[in-house]
Amino acid sequence: MEISIFLAKVIGLVSLISAGAVLVRYRKNLSIEKEAVSNPALAALAGYAILILGTLLVVSHSVWTLDWRIVITILGWLVFLKGIGRIFFPEAVIRMIERKQKNYWFILGEIVMLLVSIYLLYYGFIIY
């Protein structure tokens, strides 16, 4: 349970700041993402960094119980799969960033992440 509380606090804070920054500076963030993936070395490095983070989450937190802790487990697997996707399919990442510029449905994803981060912060700091 201690690792779950720790991860809820860390993931909650990082996600809150990240999603908040993206929502406040959506256009600027898109231009930064587009520039980052245009550099193959930087794109590969980001993919491996995300893969390492996802692997650490998957290995350290594999809690498949039907309570708040499953959110951390699912996020860990999603980060792990995102890292794999960025490494094996960098062209798809470029296409997705191009779609983000024309389609504002991606903002909904950031809002969902913001709500998930608040949920994790609630359990990490208030409940436990």
N, C-alpha and C positions, 0 to 999 in steps of 0.2 A: 504494500500500500504506500510505503514511503516514496518509492520511485514514481508511482502514479501521481502523487501530490506534487513532487518536484517537477515532473514533466508537465503537469497541468499549469503550474506557475510559469515555467520557461516558455512553453509553446504558446500559452495564453498571452503573455506579455509581448513576445516577438510577433505573433500573429496580429495582435491589436495594433501595434505600431506599424507593421508592414501594410496591413489592409487599410488602416487609416491614412497612411501616406499615399497609397495608390488612389484612394477615393478623393483625397484633397488635391492631388497633383496628377490626375489621370493622364492627360496629354503629355506632360513632361516625362512621366514614367514610361509611357509607350515609346517615346523617342530614345530614352536610355536603353530600354530593352532591345529596340531595333538595332541600335548601334552596337550593343554587346554581342548579339548573335551574328552580326556581319563579320566579326572577327572569329575565324574558326578555332583559334587557340583558346580564346576567352570562352567561347561557347562550350568547348570540350571541358575546360577547367570547371565551369559552372555545373556541367552535367556530372562530373566526378564528385564535386563537392556535395551536390544534392544526393547522389547515390550513397556517399559515405554517411551523410546525416540520416538518410532513410534506413540504411543498414543498421546503424547504431540504435535507431528507434525500434526497428523490428526485432532485433536481438535482445534489447533490454526490456522491452515491454510487449509481451505477447499475452495479453489478458483478454480472453474472449468471454467475459461475463456480461450479462445484460444489465449493465449499469453505466455510470458516467465514464468509467475507465475504458470502455470499448471505443469511445471517441478517439482517445490517444492511440490505441492500436490501429484503428482504421486510418488515421492521419499518417501514422508511421508507414503503413503499407502504401498509401498514396504517394508519399514523398519518395519512397523506394522505387515505385513504378515510374514516377516522374523523372528520376535520375536515369533510369534505364532508357526511358523514351528520349531524353535529351542526348544521350550518348549514341544510341542506335539510329535515331530519326531526327537529326538536326534540321533537315529541310521542313519537317512538319512543324517544328517550333517557329521557324521563320514564317510559314504560312499562317500559323495561329496568331502571331503578333500582327501580321498584316490585316487579318480579320478583325482583330481588336480595334483597329483604327476606324473601321466602318460600322461595327456592330457593338452597340452599347449593352448587350446582354451580358457581357463579361463583367460589367459593374455589379450585376446581381451576384455573381460568384464572390466578389470582394465583400459584398454586404453579408452574404452567408458566412464567409470566413470571419468577419468582424463579430457576428453573433456567436459563432463557435468559440472564438477567443474569449468573449465575455462569459460564456458558459464554463469554460475551463478555469478562468480566473475566479469565478464564483466558487467552484469546488476546491480550487487550490488555496485560495486565501480566506474565504469566508466559512465554508462548511468544515474544512479540516484545518 
